[in-house]
Amino acid sequence: MKYQAEINVMPLKELLDPQGKAVVSGLKNLNLSAITDVRVGKHLSIIVEADNETDAREQIDTACNKLLANPVIEYYEYSLQALN
């Protein structure tokens, strides 16, 4: 069975996000000073083949923990949907 995972990888909330700060600065230059905080991360869409949802989640967790996210400075969250 195939599953589609939509994964968001973001910097840990406790850490400074220099990319986010740069975006806020750029927005202020565009007179959008009402926007006061931006966090920049990445979004990944992955198709995985697995026997069941539990196996698909294990594969996604392994991919995120070992390659897609750096657990020292980032966290991830995802949704999983079975494809027909």
C-alpha positions in Angstrom: 0.0 0.0 0.0 1.2 3.6 -0.7 1.0 6.4 1.8 1.7 10.1 1.3 3.5 12.0 4.1 3.4 15.8 4.3 6.4 16.7 6.6 7.2 20.0 8.1 10.7 20.5 9.5 11.1 23.7 11.6 13.8 25.2 13.9 13.3 24.5 17.6 11.3 27.2 19.2 14.0 27.8 21.8 16.6 28.7 19.1 17.1 31.9 17.2 16.0 31.6 13.5 18.3 33.9 11.5 16.4 33.2 8.3 13.2 34.2 10.0 14.7 37.4 11.3 15.9 38.3 7.8 12.4 37.8 6.4 10.9 40.0 9.2 13.5 42.7 8.3 12.6 42.4 4.6 8.9 42.6 5.4 9.4 45.8 7.5 11.2 47.3 4.4 7.9 46.6 2.5 5.9 48.5 5.2 4.5 45.2 6.6 5.6 46.0 10.2 2.5 44.3 11.6 4.3 41.0 10.9 6.6 40.6 13.9 7.8 37.0 13.9 8.6 34.5 11.1 10.0 31.0 11.4 11.5 29.5 8.2 11.6 25.7 7.8 11.1 23.2 5.0 8.1 21.2 3.7 8.6 17.7 2.2 6.0 15.5 0.5 7.0 11.9 0.4 5.3 8.7 -1.0 6.2 5.6 0.9 5.2 2.0 0.2 4.4 0.0 3.4 2.4 -3.0 4.5 0.4 -0.8 7.0 0.2 2.6 8.5 2.4 1.7 11.5 5.2 0.6 9.1 4.8 3.7 7.0 5.1 5.9 10.2 8.2 4.0 11.3 9.8 4.6 7.9 8.9 8.3 7.9 10.2 8.7 11.5 13.5 7.0 10.5 13.9 9.2 7.5 13.3 12.3 9.5 15.5 11.4 12.5 18.4 10.2 10.3 18.3 12.5 7.3 15.6 15.1 6.9 15.8 16.9 10.3 18.7 17.7 12.5 17.3 16.9 16.0 19.8 19.2 17.7 18.3 22.3 16.1 15.0 21.2 14.4 11.8 19.3 15.1 9.5 17.7 12.6 5.8 16.9 12.4 3.8 15.2 9.7 0.5 13.9 8.5 0.1 10.6 6.7 -2.6 9.7 4.2 -3.3 6.3 2.5 -3.4 6.5 -1.3 -5.7 4.4 -3.4 
